[in-house]
């Protein structure tokens, strides 16, 4: 399958979506921040030095989704109609699991917005907790679901 962000001579370009139909689009992405159990306790107890880690990370993820076209050079600016960011402490990880859902009605999908929401939320968690633990790990960032547009529905394997 040819890559759409390159023209016939191999130069990067923004894809022309003007002839595409506007359809309802949804994307879900996930990721996590792995940390020690002691650092996770700061999150769960609300005692992190910088405050409400999950609340701030949720807002950061939402803001990140809305600013995706400013961060990713060839992304189209989209009228995002819904962004939700769920942050769940997980003692088995240990750490925080992140799930972002983004919706729009448009000519191109919102996978990049969902991935950006997860990434920015994860980076915010790291920023707010780095004084307690610098060795946290951000990982597992991927699209788990997308629907709408010409390519239809995608569901990642669990």
C-alpha positions as CSV (number, residue, x, y, z in Angstrom):
1,X,0.0,0.0,0.0
2,X,1.5,3.4,-1.0
3,X,2.1,6.0,1.8
4,X,-0.3,8.9,1.3
5,X,1.9,11.6,2.8
6,X,4.4,11.4,-0.1
7,X,3.8,12.6,-3.6
8,X,4.9,10.8,-6.8
9,X,8.4,12.2,-6.5
10,X,8.8,11.2,-2.8
11,X,8.3,14.6,-1.3
12,X,6.2,14.9,1.9
13,X,2.9,16.7,1.4
14,X,-0.4,17.2,3.1
15,X,-3.0,14.8,1.7
16,X,-5.8,16.5,-0.3
17,X,-9.0,15.4,1.4
18,X,-11.3,17.8,-0.3
19,X,-13.1,15.1,-2.4
20,X,-13.7,12.8,0.5
21,X,-17.1,12.5,2.1
22,X,-17.7,13.9,5.5
23,X,-18.5,11.0,7.9
24,X,-18.7,10.4,11.6
25,X,-15.2,9.4,12.8
26,X,-14.1,7.9,16.1
27,X,-10.7,6.8,17.3
28,X,-9.6,5.3,20.6
29,X,-6.0,5.0,21.8
30,X,-4.4,3.6,24.9
31,X,-1.1,3.8,26.7
32,X,0.4,3.7,30.2
33,X,2.9,5.1,32.6
34,X,4.6,2.5,34.7
35,X,6.0,3.6,38.1
36,X,6.8,2.1,41.5
37,X,4.0,1.2,43.9
38,X,5.2,4.0,46.2
39,X,4.8,6.6,43.4
40,X,1.4,5.2,42.4
41,X,0.4,5.7,46.1
42,X,1.0,9.4,45.7
43,X,-1.4,9.5,42.8
44,X,-4.1,7.4,44.5
45,X,-3.8,9.3,47.8
46,X,-3.7,12.7,46.2
47,X,-0.5,13.6,47.9
48,X,1.8,14.3,45.0
49,X,3.7,17.6,45.5
50,X,2.2,19.2,42.3
51,X,-1.4,18.3,43.1
52,X,-4.1,16.4,41.4
53,X,-2.1,14.3,38.9
54,X,-5.0,12.6,37.2
55,X,-7.1,15.7,36.9
56,X,-4.3,17.8,35.4
57,X,-3.3,14.9,33.0
58,X,-6.9,14.5,31.8
59,X,-7.1,18.2,30.9
60,X,-3.6,18.1,29.3
61,X,-4.7,15.1,27.2
62,X,-7.9,16.9,26.0
63,X,-5.8,20.0,25.2
64,X,-3.3,17.9,23.3
65,X,-6.0,16.3,21.2
66,X,-7.2,19.8,20.2
67,X,-3.7,21.0,19.3
68,X,-2.6,17.9,17.3
69,X,-2.4,19.8,13.9
70,X,0.0,22.3,15.6
71,X,2.3,19.4,16.7
72,X,2.2,16.9,13.8
73,X,3.3,18.7,10.6
74,X,1.0,17.0,8.0
75,X,-2.2,16.6,10.2
76,X,-5.3,18.4,9.1
77,X,-6.8,20.7,11.7
78,X,-10.1,19.1,12.6
79,X,-13.3,20.3,14.4
80,X,-13.1,17.8,17.2
81,X,-16.5,17.2,18.7
82,X,-15.6,15.0,21.6
83,X,-12.5,14.2,23.6
84,X,-12.5,12.0,26.7
85,X,-9.4,10.9,28.5
86,X,-9.7,8.1,31.1
87,X,-6.9,7.6,33.6
88,X,-7.0,4.5,35.8
89,X,-4.6,3.6,38.5
90,X,-3.5,0.0,38.2
91,X,-1.6,-1.7,41.0
92,X,-0.8,-4.7,38.8
93,X,1.2,-2.5,36.3
94,X,2.0,-0.6,38.7
95,X,1.1,2.7,37.2
96,X,-1.7,4.5,35.3
97,X,-3.5,3.3,32.3
98,X,-4.7,5.9,29.8
99,X,-7.5,5.6,27.3
100,X,-8.5,8.5,25.0
101,X,-11.5,8.7,22.7
102,X,-11.9,11.3,20.1
103,X,-14.8,12.0,17.7
104,X,-15.5,14.3,14.8
105,X,-17.5,14.6,11.6
106,X,-15.1,15.3,8.8
107,X,-13.1,14.1,5.8
108,X,-10.2,12.5,7.7
109,X,-9.8,10.4,10.9
110,X,-8.9,11.3,14.4
111,X,-6.4,8.6,15.2
112,X,-3.6,11.1,15.6
113,X,-5.7,13.2,18.0
114,X,-6.4,10.1,20.1
115,X,-2.7,9.2,20.1
116,X,-1.7,12.7,21.0
117,X,-4.2,12.9,23.9
118,X,-2.7,9.7,25.4
119,X,0.9,10.9,24.8
120,X,0.3,14.3,26.4
121,X,-1.5,12.8,29.3
122,X,1.4,10.4,29.9
123,X,4.0,13.2,29.6
124,X,2.0,15.2,32.1
125,X,1.9,12.4,34.6
126,X,5.6,12.0,34.2
127,X,6.1,15.8,34.7
128,X,4.0,15.9,37.8
129,X,5.7,12.9,39.4
130,X,9.3,13.2,38.3
131,X,10.4,14.6,41.6
132,X,9.3,11.4,43.2
133,X,10.6,9.0,40.5
134,X,12.6,9.8,37.4
135,X,12.6,6.2,36.1
136,X,9.0,6.0,35.2
137,X,8.3,4.4,31.8
138,X,5.8,5.6,29.2
139,X,4.7,2.9,26.8
140,X,2.1,0.8,25.1
141,X,0.8,3.8,23.1
142,X,-1.4,2.5,20.2
143,X,-4.7,2.9,18.4
144,X,-7.1,0.3,19.6
145,X,-10.2,1.3,17.6
146,X,-11.1,3.5,14.7
147,X,-14.3,3.8,12.8
148,X,-15.5,5.9,9.8
149,X,-14.2,7.0,6.5
150,X,-13.3,4.9,3.4
151,X,-11.2,2.4,5.3
152,X,-14.1,1.6,7.7
153,X,-13.6,0.0,11.1
154,X,-10.4,-1.2,12.8
155,X,-10.1,-3.0,16.1
156,X,-6.7,-3.9,17.5
157,X,-6.0,-7.3,18.9
158,X,-6.1,-7.3,22.7
